[in-house]
Amino acid sequence: MAAACGIMVANVYLCQPLLSAISESFRVTSGTAGYVAMGAQVGYALGILLVVPLADRVSPRRLLRTLLGLTCIALLLAAASPSASLLALSTLAVTTVTVVPQIIIPVAVSMAGTSQSGKVVGQMQTGLILGILLSRTVSGAVAQFSGTWRASYLAAALCTAALFFILPSFVPQGSPNKGERESYFSLLGSLPKLLWKWQGLRLSGLLGASVFGAFSAFWATLAFHLAAPPFGYGTAQAGLLGLWGAAGALIAPQCGKLVDRFGPERVNALAIGATALSFAFFLGAGSTTVWAIIVGVNFLDFGNQAGQIANQARIFKLDPSARARLNTVYMVFTFSGGALGAALGTTAWSYAGWRGVCLLGFGLVAVAAGLLLLSVVARRSQGRRNAGFP
């Protein structure tokens, strides 16, 4: 199941190293080719919002088999696309139905039990992280070796086809909530109600949005920073920093066990501290030396992934019958925070350069720290009142 998370999330990012080849193949501008990458992100967001809630009512095995089949077909259509516009539409279709990881994670937690939710989320995140980190490298290598960008989509289709026959046997057969017959639109309509009902969901969503916003602000402006003096690097060197951050990202899933033992708040605090430390490196020596940026990237990746594990472990304990929808709400918060962080990051770069980006990162981390502190204080105050203390 962890391997499936990695293989399926890779479909979202495999187009990114291919954009130059796609531009040349269809003889379009880089801006037009960029719509392919935009379609991938938009499709994944739509899939999380419109498809993932179905996992609370439909048999996981049947739903996963359907999504895997549709993803395979969409990848083949993308590989055969005769124009850049049709490729963008095909890629949007691919990522809309490749939301398998966001369905697998709640299913895995349900199979393991809430007492091991942190550990299981960490295991699934390991596969997810590897898929994100390796997708660009593998996709680019396949395209270069074969001489065509279409081969990368064909390779992804083959991997997805293999999962079609293997993955369903590892997940439950029956409906997750027998006896309940909510319509599809009722499922979507319940999303705001869940947000209103569960304080833990609101906390996780806001923490995820804040930390991922800082993460996105950094990555949205790193290429500009590295292209400027004293570095003068190109996009290839900037992209390689993603692999340099693999160590921090791969250590983070071990925090799942810490969540089970000490609770999500302490792991959230650890994640926020690591993210703050990353921006300290970026603002200090990261202004002039690459090694400080590499160290900071590892702290940033660790903080982002560890925080996500803590946040998801928290929400999956709230309502076992609505885990997929809880995950939908949380991921919508997180992606919205990332989009806002990227927009604020580029604005900060325009007005104040690298220093402005780093100060923005510190500001978003401070928001997360304040939210977590307020939550802990409120919980302790409630505990004192319940115990009869003034």
C-alpha positions as CSV (number, residue, x, y, z in Angstrom):
1,M,0.0,0.0,0.0
2,A,2.9,2.4,0.7
3,A,4.4,1.5,-2.7
4,A,1.0,2.3,-4.3
5,C,1.0,5.7,-2.6
6,G,4.4,6.5,-4.2
7,I,3.6,5.2,-7.7
8,M,0.2,7.0,-7.9
9,V,1.4,10.4,-6.5
10,A,4.3,10.3,-9.0
11,N,1.7,10.7,-11.8
12,V,1.1,14.3,-10.5
13,Y,4.8,15.3,-10.9
14,L,6.1,13.2,-13.9
15,C,5.3,15.9,-16.4
16,Q,7.5,18.6,-14.8
17,P,10.9,17.5,-16.2
18,L,9.2,16.9,-19.6
19,L,7.9,20.4,-20.3
20,S,10.9,21.4,-22.4
21,A,10.6,18.3,-24.5
22,I,6.8,18.8,-24.8
23,S,7.3,22.3,-25.9
24,E,9.7,21.2,-28.7
25,S,7.5,18.3,-29.7
26,F,4.4,20.4,-30.2
27,R,6.3,23.5,-31.2
28,V,4.6,25.7,-28.6
29,T,6.0,28.2,-26.1
30,S,7.2,27.2,-22.7
31,G,4.2,29.1,-21.3
32,T,1.8,26.9,-23.3
33,A,3.6,23.8,-22.2
34,G,3.3,25.0,-18.6
35,Y,-0.5,24.4,-18.8
36,V,0.3,20.7,-18.6
37,A,1.9,21.1,-15.2
38,M,-1.0,23.4,-14.1
39,G,-3.5,20.9,-15.2
40,A,-1.8,18.3,-13.1
41,Q,-2.1,20.4,-9.9
42,V,-5.7,21.5,-10.6
43,G,-6.7,17.9,-11.3
44,Y,-5.3,16.6,-8.1
45,A,-7.1,19.3,-6.1
46,L,-10.4,18.4,-7.8
47,G,-9.9,14.7,-7.2
48,I,-9.3,15.3,-3.5
49,L,-12.4,17.4,-3.2
50,L,-14.8,15.4,-5.5
51,V,-13.5,11.8,-5.4
52,V,-11.9,11.1,-2.0
53,P,-15.2,11.5,0.0
54,L,-16.6,8.5,-1.8
55,A,-14.2,6.3,0.2
56,D,-16.5,6.7,3.2
57,R,-19.4,5.0,1.5
58,V,-18.1,2.9,-1.4
59,S,-16.2,-0.4,-1.1
60,P,-12.5,0.5,-1.0
61,R,-11.6,-2.4,-3.2
62,R,-14.1,-1.4,-5.9
63,L,-13.3,2.3,-5.7
64,L,-9.5,1.7,-6.0
65,R,-9.9,-0.7,-8.9
66,T,-12.1,1.8,-10.7
67,L,-9.6,4.7,-10.1
68,L,-6.6,2.6,-11.1
69,G,-8.3,1.6,-14.3
70,L,-9.3,5.1,-15.2
71,T,-5.8,6.4,-14.4
72,C,-4.3,3.8,-16.7
73,I,-6.6,4.8,-19.5
74,A,-6.0,8.5,-19.0
75,L,-2.2,8.0,-19.0
76,L,-2.4,6.1,-22.3
77,L,-4.5,9.0,-23.7
78,A,-1.9,11.4,-22.5
79,A,0.9,9.4,-24.2
80,A,-1.0,9.5,-27.5
81,S,-2.0,13.2,-27.3
82,P,-1.7,15.0,-30.6
83,S,-1.5,18.5,-29.2
84,A,-0.4,20.4,-26.1
85,S,-4.0,21.4,-25.2
86,L,-5.2,17.8,-25.3
87,L,-2.2,16.7,-23.3
88,A,-3.1,19.3,-20.6
89,L,-6.7,18.0,-20.5
90,S,-5.5,14.4,-20.4
91,T,-3.1,15.2,-17.6
92,L,-5.9,16.9,-15.7
93,A,-7.9,13.7,-16.1
94,V,-5.0,11.6,-14.9
95,T,-4.5,13.5,-11.7
96,T,-8.2,13.8,-10.9
97,V,-8.4,10.0,-10.6
98,T,-4.9,9.3,-9.3
99,V,-5.9,10.4,-5.8
100,V,-5.4,6.8,-4.6
101,P,-3.0,7.8,-1.8
102,Q,-5.5,10.0,-0.1
103,I,-7.9,7.0,-0.1
104,I,-5.3,4.4,0.9
105,I,-4.1,6.3,4.0
106,P,-7.5,6.4,5.8
107,V,-8.1,2.8,4.8
108,A,-4.8,1.7,6.2
109,V,-5.5,3.5,9.5
110,S,-8.9,1.8,9.7
111,M,-7.2,-1.6,9.2
112,A,-4.6,-1.0,11.8
113,G,-6.6,0.7,14.5
114,T,-6.3,4.2,16.0
115,S,-3.7,3.1,18.5
116,Q,-1.2,2.7,15.7
117,S,-2.5,5.5,13.5
118,G,0.7,7.6,13.7
119,K,2.9,4.6,12.8
120,V,0.7,3.7,9.8
121,V,0.4,7.2,8.5
122,G,4.2,7.4,8.8
123,Q,4.6,4.2,6.7
124,M,2.3,5.5,4.0
125,Q,4.1,8.8,4.0
126,T,7.4,7.0,3.3
127,G,6.0,5.7,0.1
128,L,4.4,9.0,-0.7
129,I,7.7,10.9,-0.2
130,L,9.7,8.5,-2.3
131,G,7.2,8.9,-5.1
132,I,7.4,12.7,-5.0
133,L,11.2,12.7,-4.7
134,L,11.9,10.1,-7.4
135,S,9.1,10.9,-9.9
136,R,10.9,13.8,-11.6
137,T,14.2,11.9,-11.8
138,V,12.7,8.7,-13.2
139,S,10.4,10.5,-15.6
140,G,13.3,12.5,-17.0
141,A,15.6,9.5,-17.3
142,V,13.0,7.4,-19.1
143,A,12.3,10.3,-21.6
144,Q,16.0,10.9,-22.2
145,F,16.8,7.2,-22.6
146,S,13.9,6.5,-25.0
147,G,14.1,9.8,-26.9
148,T,10.5,10.8,-26.3
149,W,8.5,12.2,-23.5
150,R,5.6,9.9,-24.3
151,A,7.6,6.9,-22.9
152,S,7.3,8.4,-19.4
153,Y,3.5,8.3,-19.6
154,L,3.6,4.8,-21.0
155,A,5.9,3.6,-18.2
156,A,3.5,5.2,-15.6
157,A,0.6,3.4,-17.3
158,L,2.4,0.1,-17.0
159,C,3.0,0.6,-13.3
160,T,-0.6,1.6,-12.7
161,A,-1.8,-1.4,-14.6
162,A,0.3,-3.6,-12.4
163,L,-1.3,-2.0,-9.3
164,F,-4.7,-2.7,-10.8
165,F,-4.1,-6.4,-10.4
166,I,-2.2,-6.3,-7.1
167,L,-3.4,-3.6,-4.9
168,P,-7.2,-4.4,-4.5
169,S,-6.4,-7.8,-2.8
170,F,-4.7,-5.9,0.1
171,V,-7.8,-3.8,1.0
172,P,-11.2,-4.7,2.5
173,Q,-14.0,-5.8,0.2
174,G,-17.1,-4.5,2.0
175,S,-18.5,-1.0,2.3
176,P,-16.8,1.0,5.1
177,N,-20.1,2.1,6.6
178,K,-22.8,-0.5,6.1
179,G,-26.4,0.5,6.4
180,E,-25.7,4.2,5.6
181,R,-27.0,5.3,2.2
182,E,-26.0,9.0,1.9
183,S,-26.0,10.3,-1.6
184,Y,-22.9,11.7,-3.2
185,F,-24.1,15.3,-2.8
186,S,-24.9,14.6,0.8
187,L,-21.3,13.4,1.3
188,L,-20.0,16.7,-0.2
189,G,-22.5,18.7,1.8
190,S,-21.2,17.1,5.0
191,L,-17.7,18.5,4.6
192,P,-18.5,22.0,6.1
193,K,-20.4,20.2,9.0
194,L,-17.3,18.2,9.8
195,L,-15.2,21.3,9.9
196,W,-17.7,23.0,12.3
197,K,-18.0,20.0,14.5
198,W,-14.3,19.0,15.1
199,Q,-11.9,21.5,16.7
200,G,-9.1,19.0,16.0
201,L,-9.8,19.2,12.3
202,R,-9.7,23.0,12.3
203,L,-6.4,22.9,14.2
204,S,-4.8,20.3,11.9
205,G,-6.0,22.2,8.8
206,L,-4.7,25.6,10.0
207,L,-1.4,24.1,11.1
208,G,-1.0,22.2,7.8
209,A,-1.8,25.4,5.8
210,S,0.7,27.5,7.7
211,V,3.6,25.1,7.6
212,F,3.0,24.1,3.9
213,G,2.6,27.8,3.1
214,A,6.1,28.5,4.4
215,F,7.3,25.4,2.5
216,S,5.8,26.6,-0.7
217,A,7.0,30.2,-0.3
218,F,10.6,28.8,-0.2
219,W,10.3,26.5,-3.2
220,A,8.4,29.1,-5.3
221,T,11.4,31.5,-5.0
222,L,14.4,29.3,-4.7
223,A,15.2,29.3,-8.4
224,F,15.2,33.1,-8.4
225,H,17.6,33.2,-5.4
226,L,20.0,30.7,-7.0
227,A,20.0,32.4,-10.3
228,A,21.1,35.7,-8.7
229,P,24.6,36.5,-7.5
230,P,26.6,35.1,-5.9
231,F,25.3,31.7,-7.2
232,G,24.3,32.1,-10.9
233,Y,22.8,28.6,-11.0
234,G,20.3,27.3,-13.5
235,T,17.0,25.5,-13.0
236,A,18.8,22.1,-13.1
237,Q,20.8,22.9,-10.0
238,A,17.7,24.2,-8.2
239,G,15.8,21.0,-9.0
240,L,18.6,18.9,-7.6
241,L,18.1,20.5,-4.2
242,G,14.9,18.5,-4.0
243,L,17.0,15.3,-3.9
244,W,19.4,16.8,-1.4
245,G,16.4,17.1,1.0
246,A,15.6,13.4,0.8
247,A,17.3,12.6,4.1
248,G,15.1,15.0,6.1
249,A,11.9,13.9,4.3
250,L,12.6,10.2,4.8
251,I,13.4,10.6,8.5
252,A,10.1,12.3,9.1
253,P,7.9,9.2,8.9
254,Q,9.6,7.8,12.0
255,C,7.7,10.5,13.8
256,G,4.6,8.4,13.4
257,K,5.6,6.2,16.4
258,L,6.2,9.4,18.4
259,V,2.7,10.5,17.7
260,D,1.3,7.2,19.0
261,R,3.5,7.5,22.2
262,F,3.4,11.2,23.0
263,G,0.5,12.6,21.0
264,P,0.3,14.9,17.9
265,E,0.9,18.2,19.7
266,R,4.5,17.4,20.6
267,V,5.3,16.2,17.1
268,N,3.6,19.4,15.8
269,A,5.9,21.4,18.1
270,L,8.9,19.4,16.8
271,A,7.8,20.1,13.2
272,I,7.3,23.8,13.8
273,G,10.8,24.0,15.5
274,A,12.5,22.3,12.5
275,T,10.7,24.6,10.0
276,A,11.8,27.7,12.0
277,L,15.4,26.4,12.1
278,S,15.3,25.9,8.3
279,F,14.5,29.5,7.7
280,A,17.2,30.5,10.2
281,F,19.7,28.7,7.9
282,F,18.2,30.3,4.8
283,L,18.3,33.8,6.2
284,G,21.8,33.4,7.6
285,A,24.5,31.6,5.6
286,G,21.9,30.6,3.0
287,S,22.2,34.1,1.6
288,T,25.7,33.3,0.3
289,T,26.4,29.6,0.6
290,V,24.7,26.5,-0.9
291,W,25.6,24.2,2.0
292,A,23.4,26.2,4.4
293,I,20.5,25.9,1.9
294,I,21.0,22.2,1.7
295,V,20.9,21.8,5.5
296,G,17.9,24.1,5.7
297,V,16.1,22.1,3.0
298,N,16.5,18.9,5.1
299,F,15.0,20.7,8.1
300,L,12.2,22.1,6.0
301,D,11.3,18.8,4.4
302,F,11.4,17.1,7.9
303,G,9.2,19.8,9.4
304,N,6.6,19.7,6.6
305,Q,6.3,15.9,6.6
306,A,6.4,15.4,10.3
307,G,3.7,18.0,10.8
308,Q,1.5,16.3,8.2
309,I,1.9,12.9,10.0
310,A,0.8,14.5,13.3
311,N,-2.1,16.4,11.7
312,Q,-3.5,13.3,9.9
313,A,-3.0,11.1,12.9
314,R,-5.1,13.7,14.9
315,I,-8.0,13.9,12.4
316,F,-8.2,10.1,11.8
317,K,-9.1,9.6,15.5
318,L,-12.0,12.0,15.4
319,D,-14.7,10.0,13.5
320,P,-13.9,6.5,12.1
321,S,-16.9,6.7,9.8
322,A,-15.8,9.8,8.1
323,R,-12.0,9.4,7.7
324,A,-11.9,10.0,4.0
325,R,-13.9,13.2,4.3
326,L,-11.8,14.4,7.2
327,N,-8.8,13.9,5.0
328,T,-10.5,15.8,2.2
329,V,-11.1,18.8,4.4
330,Y,-7.5,18.7,5.8
331,M,-5.9,18.4,2.3
332,V,-8.0,21.3,1.0
333,F,-6.7,23.5,3.8
334,T,-3.1,22.3,3.2
335,F,-3.2,22.9,-0.6
336,S,-4.9,26.3,-0.1
337,G,-2.1,27.3,2.3
338,G,0.5,26.1,-0.1
339,A,-1.0,28.2,-3.0
340,L,-1.3,31.2,-0.8
341,G,2.3,30.7,0.5
342,A,3.6,30.5,-3.1
343,A,1.8,33.7,-4.1
344,L,3.0,35.6,-1.0
345,G,6.5,34.2,-1.5
346,T,6.8,35.6,-5.0
347,T,5.4,38.9,-3.9
348,A,7.9,39.0,-1.0
349,W,10.7,38.3,-3.4
350,S,9.6,41.1,-5.7
351,Y,9.6,43.7,-2.9
352,A,12.3,42.5,-0.5
353,G,14.3,39.8,-2.1
354,W,15.5,36.7,-0.3
355,R,15.3,38.4,3.1
356,G,11.7,39.1,2.5
357,V,11.0,35.5,1.7
358,C,12.7,34.3,4.8
359,L,10.8,36.8,7.0
360,L,7.6,35.6,5.4
361,G,8.6,32.0,6.3
362,F,9.2,33.0,9.9
363,G,5.9,34.8,10.0
364,L,4.0,31.7,8.8
365,V,5.8,29.5,11.3
366,A,4.9,32.0,14.0
367,V,1.3,31.7,13.0
368,A,1.5,27.9,13.4
369,A,3.3,28.1,16.7
370,G,0.6,30.5,18.0
371,L,-2.2,28.3,16.9
372,L,-0.7,25.3,18.6
373,L,0.0,27.2,21.8
374,L,-3.6,28.5,21.9
375,S,-4.9,24.9,21.4
376,V,-2.8,23.5,24.2
377,V,-3.8,26.3,26.6
378,A,-7.5,25.9,25.8
379,R,-7.3,22.1,26.3
380,R,-5.6,22.4,29.6
381,S,-8.1,25.1,30.8
382,Q,-10.9,22.8,29.8
383,G,-9.3,20.0,31.7
384,R,-9.1,22.1,34.8
385,R,-12.7,23.1,34.5
386,N,-13.8,19.5,34.1
387,A,-11.8,18.6,37.2
388,G,-13.6,21.3,39.2
389,F,-10.7,23.8,39.4
390,P,-11.4,27.5,38.8
